[in-house]
Amino acid sequence: MSAQLPGGFLSAGLHCGIKSNKEKNDLSLFVSEVPAVVAGVFTQNKVCGAPVVVSRERVTQSAARGVVINSGNANACTGSRGLEDAQWMTAQVASQLNCEPQQVLVCSTGIIGHFLPKPVIEKGVPQVVAQLASTEAALEQAARGMMTTDTFPKLLSRQIEIGGKQVTVTGVAKGAAMIAPNMATMLAVIMTDLTLNEQETDMMLRHAVDRSFNCISVDGHTSTSDTVLLFANGKSGATIVTEDEQDLFQLTLNEVARELSTAIIRDAEGADHFVTVDVTGLRTRDEAFLIAKEISESALVKTAIAGADPNWGRIVSAAGYAKVDFDEKSVSLFLNGTKIYEAGMPVEYDESALSNEIRNHRDVHIELQMNLGDEHVRFWTSDLTQEYVRLNSEYTT
């Protein structure tokens, strides 16, 4: 994945000493050269990190200058000291940017329950500010500074034309485990040089997140630190005038969010399979979402995929406990395009051939069809392997 920054944005990333491995970046900064509108959505976990508390108070403003992010330490479950440290971190950056601390947001990701190592961050902030640049290389270094167990940086750009002017939408994200966003994920920063007001920024970000980051799950565990931010600084000079222009930008924002979120699933810890779950034919989107989420987070479904076992009973039963009212006779199921269950009855198929197809291909497609309405949802998940268990059983030790 490659990307370029929108006009008027700078970024940087480096190793300051939070992580023991000096070859891994652990401090990142994304800055707008001019005040920007910002919106954000955050974890709904009642146990949330101090940076979430601070940033939640500072979003939906029109004078934001950027966000500072550290990895290797989540600054979560750290009480009043953690809150003070998060505020201190934004003040350190603000002093370097000659702006107010309230104009700087903060995110942290990593091990929970450890205090931030302030001395190394204090030394690192002036260094990362000094390295701010608009280059693709600087953006990649910033993306790497967000990573914890990720195996590759996640970043991309899209360009569109609005009012005869080129507009860029660029996003970066991190995540590989503890992924089950319930945000009003993982961390993501999306930037655009389009002019947006506070209401537009908030509304369009929530629309995109509901169809991307909130539709992925690795392990069903909602993080303490999940944050997605959208900055809009207007440097392109373009403004949305028509409904078609608004639709175009929304579709582009949705695409960037979707590509970043599915990249997280493709990087899921220990995973062998990337699983797309389509649930169609429901009365409401909420009903389709509930069923897709239960299927995607079922340990039995995920282990069946890991073992290349086309066990349709696990999928259908997961739909059945999703608290959605339906008759079993309304359900049909396809796995990689093969019909294996129809109108509440099993269908004859070549089980060995389907098993081999799952085993030999990374991508798996589950499609559960109903005949109750026209609403549908697409969800993305991964399988559950022994390697995932090993990685997460050794995370802090």
C-alpha positions in Angstrom: 0.0 0.0 0.0 1.4 3.4 -0.9 0.1 6.9 -0.4 0.8 10.7 -0.5 -0.2 13.3 1.9 -3.0 15.8 1.0 -2.0 19.4 0.5 -0.9 21.2 3.7 -0.3 18.1 5.7 3.1 16.9 7.1 4.1 13.7 9.0 7.0 12.0 10.6 7.8 8.9 12.6 10.9 7.6 14.5 12.1 5.5 17.4 12.4 7.4 20.6 12.8 4.6 23.1 9.3 3.4 24.1 10.0 0.0 22.4 13.1 -1.9 23.3 13.8 -2.7 19.6 15.6 0.4 18.2 14.7 -0.6 14.6 11.0 -0.1 15.3 9.4 3.3 15.3 7.3 4.2 18.3 6.4 7.9 17.9 4.5 9.5 15.1 3.1 12.9 14.3 0.5 14.0 11.7 0.2 17.8 11.3 -1.8 20.3 9.3 0.1 23.4 8.4 -3.1 25.4 8.9 -5.9 24.9 11.4 -8.1 22.0 10.3 -11.6 20.7 11.1 -11.4 17.4 12.9 -13.9 14.7 13.8 -13.4 11.4 15.6 -15.1 8.2 16.7 -13.8 6.2 19.6 -14.1 2.9 21.5 -17.2 2.4 23.4 -15.4 0.2 25.9 -16.0 1.5 29.4 -12.4 0.8 30.1 -10.7 3.3 27.7 -7.2 4.7 27.5 -6.4 8.2 28.8 -5.7 9.4 25.2 -9.2 8.5 24.2 -10.6 10.7 27.0 -8.4 13.6 26.0 -9.0 13.4 22.2 -12.7 12.8 22.7 -12.9 16.2 24.4 -11.0 17.9 21.6 -12.7 16.6 18.4 -15.4 18.4 16.4 -13.4 21.6 16.3 -12.2 23.8 13.4 -8.7 24.7 14.8 -7.0 21.4 15.2 -3.3 21.2 14.2 -2.7 17.4 14.4 -2.3 14.2 16.4 0.6 12.7 18.2 0.7 8.9 18.4 2.9 6.5 20.3 3.1 2.7 20.1 4.4 0.2 22.6 2.3 1.6 25.5 -1.5 2.1 25.5 -1.5 4.5 28.5 -4.7 2.7 29.5 -5.8 1.7 33.0 -3.3 4.2 34.4 -5.7 6.5 36.4 -5.2 10.2 36.9 -1.5 10.0 36.1 -2.3 8.5 32.7 -4.7 11.4 32.0 -2.1 13.9 33.0 0.6 12.2 30.9 -1.7 12.3 27.8 -2.3 16.0 28.3 1.4 16.6 28.9 2.2 14.8 25.7 -0.1 17.1 23.6 1.5 20.1 25.4 4.9 19.0 24.4 3.9 18.9 20.8 2.0 22.1 21.0 5.0 24.0 22.3 7.0 22.8 19.2 4.2 23.8 16.8 3.5 27.1 18.5 -0.2 26.3 19.1 -2.5 25.6 22.0 -2.4 22.1 23.6 -6.2 21.8 22.9 -5.4 21.9 19.1 -3.4 18.7 19.4 -5.0 15.2 19.8 -3.3 12.1 21.1 -3.5 8.3 20.6 -1.5 5.5 22.2 -1.4 1.8 21.5 0.4 -1.1 23.1 0.6 -2.8 26.4 -2.2 -1.9 28.9 -1.4 -0.8 32.5 2.0 0.7 32.1 2.8 4.4 32.6 4.3 6.3 29.7 8.1 6.7 29.8 8.0 10.5 29.8 11.8 11.1 29.5 12.2 9.3 26.2 9.0 11.0 24.8 10.2 14.4 25.9 13.4 13.9 23.9 11.6 12.4 21.0 9.0 15.1 20.4 11.4 17.8 19.2 13.1 15.2 17.0 9.9 14.0 15.4 8.8 17.6 14.8 12.1 18.4 13.2 11.6 15.5 10.7 8.1 16.6 9.6 7.8 16.4 5.8 5.2 16.0 3.1 7.0 13.1 1.4 5.7 9.6 0.9 8.7 8.3 2.9 7.8 10.5 5.9 4.2 9.2 5.7 5.4 5.6 5.7 7.7 6.3 8.7 4.7 7.8 10.6 2.6 4.8 9.7 5.3 2.5 11.0 5.4 4.5 14.3 1.8 3.4 14.9 2.5 -0.3 14.5 2.5 -2.9 17.4 2.1 -6.5 16.2 1.4 -5.4 12.6 3.6 -6.9 9.9 3.2 -4.1 7.4 2.2 -0.4 7.4 -1.3 0.4 6.3 -1.7 3.5 4.2 -3.3 4.6 1.0 -4.5 7.7 -1.0 -7.3 8.5 -3.4 -7.6 11.5 -5.7 -10.8 12.9 -7.0 -11.9 16.1 -8.7 -14.4 18.5 -7.0 -15.2 21.9 -8.5 -12.4 21.5 -11.0 -9.8 21.1 -8.3 -7.9 17.9 -7.2 -8.8 16.7 -3.8 -6.7 14.0 -1.9 -8.0 11.7 0.8 -5.2 9.8 2.6 -5.5 7.3 5.5 -3.2 5.4 7.7 -4.1 2.7 10.2 -2.7 0.1 12.6 -4.1 -3.1 13.9 -3.7 -6.9 13.8 -5.3 -8.2 17.0 -7.7 -7.0 19.8 -10.0 -6.1 16.9 -13.7 -5.9 17.3 -14.4 -2.2 16.9 -17.6 -0.8 18.5 -17.0 2.9 18.0 -19.7 4.8 18.1 -10.4 0.4 16.0 -7.3 0.0 16.3 -6.1 3.5 15.3 -6.7 5.3 12.0 -6.0 8.8 10.8 -7.6 10.1 7.6 -6.7 13.4 6.1 -8.1 15.5 3.3 -7.4 18.9 1.7 -11.1 19.4 1.0 -13.0 22.2 2.8 -15.6 20.7 5.2 -17.4 22.1 8.2 -17.6 20.4 11.5 -21.0 18.9 10.9 -20.1 17.5 7.5 -16.8 16.0 8.8 -18.5 14.3 11.7 -21.4 12.9 9.7 -19.3 11.7 6.8 -16.7 10.0 9.1 -19.4 8.1 11.0 -21.0 6.9 7.8 -17.7 5.6 6.6 -16.7 4.0 9.9 -20.1 2.2 10.1 -19.4 0.5 6.8 -15.7 -0.3 7.4 -14.0 -0.3 10.8 -17.2 -1.3 12.6 -17.6 -4.3 10.1 -14.3 -6.1 11.0 -13.4 -8.5 13.7 -10.4 -10.6 14.5 -11.1 -11.8 18.0 -14.3 -10.1 19.2 -12.3 -8.0 21.7 -13.0 -4.3 21.7 -9.9 -2.4 22.4 -9.4 0.3 25.1 -7.8 2.6 22.5 -9.9 2.4 19.3 -9.8 5.8 17.5 -10.5 7.0 14.0 -9.9 10.7 13.2 -10.7 12.7 10.1 -8.9 16.0 9.5 -10.0 18.4 6.7 -7.8 21.5 6.2 -9.2 23.0 2.9 -5.8 23.6 1.3 -7.1 22.3 -2.1 -9.5 25.2 -2.3 -12.3 22.8 -3.2 -15.7 23.0 -1.5 -18.7 20.7 -1.8 -21.5 22.5 -3.6 -23.7 19.9 -5.2 -25.2 16.7 -3.9 -23.2 14.7 -6.5 -20.0 16.2 -5.1 -20.9 15.2 -1.6 -21.8 11.7 -2.8 -18.4 11.4 -4.6 -16.4 12.5 -1.5 -18.4 10.1 0.7 -17.8 7.2 -1.6 -14.1 8.0 -1.7 -13.9 8.3 2.1 -15.8 5.0 2.4 -13.3 3.4 0.1 -10.3 4.6 2.0 -11.8 3.5 5.3 -12.8 0.1 3.8 -9.3 -0.6 2.3 -7.6 0.3 5.6 -10.0 -1.8 7.7 -9.7 -4.9 5.4 -5.9 -4.5 5.5 -6.1 -5.0 9.2 -7.9 -8.3 8.7 -5.4 -9.4 6.1 -2.7 -8.7 8.7 -4.6 -10.5 11.5 -2.3 -12.2 14.0 -1.6 -15.8 13.1 -4.4 -15.9 10.5 -4.4 -18.1 7.4 -7.7 -17.0 5.9 -9.3 -13.7 5.0 -13.1 -14.2 5.3 -15.8 -12.0 3.8 -19.3 -12.5 5.3 -22.3 -11.2 3.3 -25.7 -11.3 5.0 -28.5 -10.3 2.6 -32.3 -10.2 2.6 -33.1 -8.7 6.0 -35.7 -6.2 7.0 -33.2 -3.6 8.4 -29.5 -3.0 8.2 -29.2 -3.5 12.0 -30.6 -7.0 11.6 -28.1 -7.9 8.9 -25.3 -6.4 11.0 -26.2 -8.4 14.1 -26.2 -11.7 12.2 -23.0 -10.9 10.2 -21.2 -9.9 13.5 -22.2 -13.1 15.3 -21.0 -15.3 12.4 -17.7 -13.3 12.1 -16.9 -13.6 15.8 -17.9 -17.2 16.4 -14.9 -19.1 17.6 -16.4 -22.3 16.1 -17.0 -20.7 12.7 -13.4 -19.3 12.7 -11.8 -22.6 13.7 -13.8 -24.5 11.1 -12.4 -22.1 8.4 -8.9 -22.7 9.9 -9.4 -26.4 9.5 -11.0 -26.1 6.0 -14.1 -27.7 7.4 -17.3 -26.5 5.5 -19.3 -27.0 8.7 -22.5 -25.1 7.8 -24.2 -26.0 11.1 -21.9 -23.6 12.9 -22.7 -20.7 10.6 -26.4 -21.2 10.6 -26.6 -21.6 14.4 -24.5 -18.5 14.9 -27.2 -16.6 12.9 -29.8 -18.2 15.0 -28.5 -16.7 18.3 -28.1 -13.2 16.9 -31.4 -12.0 18.5 -33.0 -11.5 15.1 -36.5 -12.9 14.5 -36.6 -15.2 11.5 -37.8 -18.7 10.4 -35.1 -21.3 9.7 -36.9 -22.0 6.4 -35.9 -18.5 5.2 -32.2 -19.2 5.4 -29.9 -20.3 2.5 -26.1 -20.5 2.7 -23.3 -20.4 0.2 -19.6 -21.1 0.9 -17.2 -19.9 -1.8 -20.1 -19.8 -4.1 -21.2 -23.4 -3.4 -24.7 -23.8 -2.1 -24.6 -26.0 1.0 -27.9 -25.1 2.7 -31.2 -24.0 1.2 -34.5 -22.9 2.7 -33.7 -24.6 6.0 -32.5 -27.9 4.5 -29.0 -29.3 3.8 -28.0 -29.6 0.1 -25.8 -32.3 -1.4 -22.4 -31.0 -2.5 -18.8 -32.3 -2.9 -17.6 -31.7 0.7 -14.0 -32.9 -0.1 -13.7 -30.5 -3.0 -15.0 -27.6 -1.1 -12.7 -28.4 1.8 -9.7 -28.5 -0.5 -10.7 -25.2 -2.0 -10.8 -23.5 1.4 -7.5 -25.1 2.4 -5.7 -24.0 -0.8 -7.0 -20.4 -1.0 -6.5 -17.5 1.5 -9.8 -15.8 0.7 -13.1 -17.4 1.9 -16.6 -16.1 1.1 -19.6 -16.9 3.4 -23.0 -15.7 2.0 -26.1 -16.2 4.1 -29.3 -15.3 2.3 -32.7 -14.6 3.7 -36.0 -13.5 2.0 -37.3 -11.0 4.6 -36.3 -7.7 2.9 -33.7 -5.8 0.9 -31.1 -4.8 3.5 -27.7 -6.3 3.6 -24.3 -6.0 5.4 -20.8 -7.0 4.5 -18.4 -8.0 7.3 -14.8 -9.1 7.3 -13.0 -11.5 9.7 -10.2 -14.0 9.9 -9.9 -17.6 10.9 -8.6 -18.6 14.4 -5.4 -20.6 14.4 -3.0 -22.1 16.9 -0.5 -19.4 16.0 -3.0 -16.7 17.1 -3.3 -18.4 20.5 0.5 -18.7 20.8 1.1 -15.0 19.9 -1.4 -13.7 22.3 -0.5 -16.1 25.2 3.0 -14.6 25.1 2.2 -11.0 24.5 3.5 -9.5 27.7 6.0 -12.1 28.7 
